Amino acid sequence: MFMTALGGFFMALADSVPGVSGGTVAFIMGFYDDFIGSIERLFYGKAPEKKKAIIFLLKLGLGWIIGMGLAVVALNAMFESHIYVISSVFIGFIAGAIPLIIIEEKESYKHWAKGILFFVIGVAIVVAVTMANTAGGASSMDLSALTPVLAVRLVLVGMVAISAMFLPGISGSTMLLIFGAYMPVMSSLRKIMGGEAKYIPGILIFICGIILGALLVVKLIRTALEKFRPQTVYLILGMMIGSFYSIVMGPTTLENAQPAMTFGTFNWLGAILGVALVLLLQFIRNRQEKKG
C-alpha cells in the first residue's frame, strides 16, 4: 500500500514539472509493468482481474491526488521561482535511476543488437517532441465554440496526451502545449468549476479522447513489453535519456517563460538530492520486498 501510494505521489510531482513524465517515475520505481497491466486489466480483464486492478489504481491514485494537490497548492509558486533547482533534482533522479534500471533489466539489455535502433528512436522522439513544443506549438482553441472539426481535434489531442503520459520521457502536458490545448483545457476546467456550462461538451469530448487513447495504447504497450521486451526496454531507456534535454528546455514552457537551463543555472545540490532520493526509494522498495 505505502509504496504504491508513494509511487503515485512522485508521479504527480513529476507531471507538475515541465518536461518530466509520470511514466518515467513509474519505470524508475519498478511498478511500470503493474501500472500498465492494471489499466489494461481494468478495460479488458475478467471480473477478478478488474477488482485487483481497481485496488492497485486506487492506491496509486490516492498518492497521485495528494502529490498533485501539494504541487498545485504549495509547490506551484516554487516551480516558477525555483524551476532550475526542481529540474536539477529530477535530472539527478533520472541519472541515479538509470544504472539501477539497467541492472534490474540486465537480461533485456544484453540483447543490444535488437535494441540499439530503438534506443536511438526513443531519444529522437523525446527530443523532437520537445523541439516542437519550444518552437511555439499549434494555434489555440476555444472550447466554448464547439464545431465538428474542433470535436475531432479534441478527441485526437486527448488520445495523444494520454498516450504520452503512459510513456516514460514524454510529458502529457507537453503534448497539450504542442497542440495548443493546454491553456484552453485548463481554462475551461476552471470556468466549469465557476458555473459556465458551455465548456462542458468540449471537455467531455476531450475526456472521450483520453479514454479511447488509454484503451488503445495500454494494450499496445503491454503487448510490446511481453513479446518484444528488449526492444521496448531500449526504447524506454532512450526516452529517459532524451528527457534530460526535455527537462533542460522545460523552463521555456512555463507560463512566465524562463531561459533554458545552462551549466550556470544547474544546481548540483539539487542533482545530488535527486540521486539520494532514488537510493532512498530503492532502499525502501528492497525492504518492502523482503517483508513481502
Disulfide bonds with the S-S distance in Angstrom:
none
